[in-house]
Amino acid sequence: MGILNVTPDSFSDGGRHVSLDDALRHAERMLAEGAAIIDVGGESTRPGADGVSPQQELERVAPVVEALVRELDALVSVDTSSPEVIRESAALGAGMINDVRALEREGAMVAAIGSGLPVCLMHRQGEPRDMQQAPRYDVPIEEAVADYLAARVAACEQAGLHRDRLLLDPGFGFGKTVEHNLRLLNRMERLVELELPLLVGMSRKSMIGKVLERPVEERLPGGLVLTAMAVERGARILRVHDVAPSVDAVNMTWAVLKESC
């Protein structure tokens, strides 16, 4: 899953792809490098980020989704929590909803059900503006994440969103310390027990920077290690900025796991 942020303030590539032409060219490159899905986001969810209105988010996202589907025939995921954006994205041909708030925002569940699309539910603690202010848990992080996601799956099923349309994201970096993130990846088999596909995003995140003391632009080697470890521990979709090297890392890891090329 290649990341396409159409925001001015995302932590790694904010402002680089806000024009439609820049966004299309970047998506085209990622598809050529092996991305199976393009994940379009119009709201920055980096730590400390302010929210945006649904209208502003839609103005950023809708033209890009429409063009990706029409011009590149891409499978598009939309990174949103907004019911309005969910509905409009589905109408424009998006193939998946990726919600960092796990359909908890008012109206999001109904919109997701109506869209007919698969939905990724992510764990987080707090909102982007405050989620990294001393996050803490009363149980081991892998249990907290598994319990939350299991509860959200149950809520979806009760509302009529069938289990076969759901994916799960552990939410690395969303209300978690570096130690939480490291333990969560190391013990990710606990989430595999939920028996739903796992989507993992750790690309260029601060956990790499803090462990290796590297700025954003020097985090690729550490990120590739995390990608390989995530695949080994059960991840089936990797959300990344650097598609070509990540595809190589996934393919090499998978060859070892299968003991075959």
Secondary structure, 3 states (H helix, E strand, C coil): CEEEECCCCCCCCCCCCCCHHHHHHHHHHHHHCCCCCEEEECCCCCCCCCCCCHHHHHHHHHHHHHHHHHHHCCCEEEECCCHHHHHHHHHCCCCEEEECCCCCCCCHHHHHHHHCCCEEEECCCCCCCCCCCCCCCCCCHHHHHHHHHHHHHHHHHHHCCCHHHEEEECCCCCCCCHHHHHHHHHCCHHHHCCCCCEEECCCCCHHHHHHHCCCHHHCHHHHHHHHHHHHHCCEEEECECCHHHHHHHHHHHHHHHHCCC
